[in-house]
Amino acid sequence: MSTTTAPAPAAATVKQPALPPFGTPSVGRKGNVLVNWMTSTDHKTIGYMYLVTSFVYFCVGGVMAL
């Protein structure tokens, strides 16, 4: 008795979508960053703004005390 083996089916090749390279520059206007920070409702951004403002006023008070 002989057994016949069927050839293994060829593996289907799936093409991966082409991804853009890392570090592609984002296109935007220059004032967007400042406007986004000033109008943000994100609690982390508000915390950073609070820290920066308190440090600036601390420095201004130190200069005025001289």
C-alpha positions as CSV (number, residue, x, y, z in Angstrom):
1,M,0.0,0.0,0.0
2,S,1.2,3.4,-0.8
3,T,0.1,6.6,0.7
4,T,0.0,9.8,-1.2
5,T,0.6,13.1,0.5
6,A,-0.7,16.3,-0.8
7,P,1.7,19.2,-1.1
8,A,1.3,21.7,1.7
9,P,-0.7,24.8,0.7
10,A,1.4,27.8,0.0
11,A,1.4,30.4,2.8
12,A,-0.7,33.4,2.0
13,T,1.3,36.5,2.0
14,V,-0.3,39.5,3.5
15,K,1.1,42.9,2.7
16,Q,1.6,45.2,5.6
17,P,0.4,48.7,5.2
18,A,3.2,51.2,4.5
19,L,3.8,53.3,7.6
20,P,5.2,56.8,7.4
21,P,8.8,57.1,8.7
22,F,9.4,58.2,12.3
23,G,10.0,61.9,12.8
24,T,7.8,63.2,10.1
25,P,7.3,66.9,10.7
26,S,3.8,68.0,11.7
27,V,2.4,70.9,9.8
28,G,0.8,73.5,11.9
29,R,0.8,77.2,12.6
30,K,3.3,78.7,15.0
31,G,0.7,80.1,17.5
32,N,-1.1,76.9,17.9
33,V,1.0,75.7,20.8
34,L,0.5,78.8,22.9
35,V,-3.3,78.9,22.2
36,N,-3.6,75.2,23.0
37,W,-1.9,75.6,26.3
38,M,-3.9,78.7,27.3
39,T,-7.2,77.2,26.4
40,S,-6.6,73.6,27.6
41,T,-8.8,71.8,30.1
42,D,-6.4,69.0,30.7
43,H,-5.5,68.8,34.4
44,K,-1.8,68.1,33.7
45,T,-1.4,71.1,31.4
46,I,-3.2,73.3,34.0
47,G,-0.9,72.0,36.7
48,Y,2.2,72.8,34.6
49,M,0.8,76.3,34.0
50,Y,0.2,76.8,37.7
51,L,3.8,75.7,38.5
52,V,5.3,78.0,35.9
53,T,3.2,80.9,37.0
54,S,4.0,80.4,40.7
55,F,7.8,80.2,39.9
56,V,7.6,83.4,37.8
57,Y,5.9,85.3,40.6
58,F,8.4,83.9,43.1
59,C,11.2,85.2,40.9
60,V,9.5,88.6,40.5
61,G,9.0,88.9,44.2
62,G,12.7,88.0,44.7
63,V,13.8,90.7,42.3
64,M,11.5,93.3,43.9
65,A,13.0,92.4,47.4
66,L,16.5,93.4,46.3
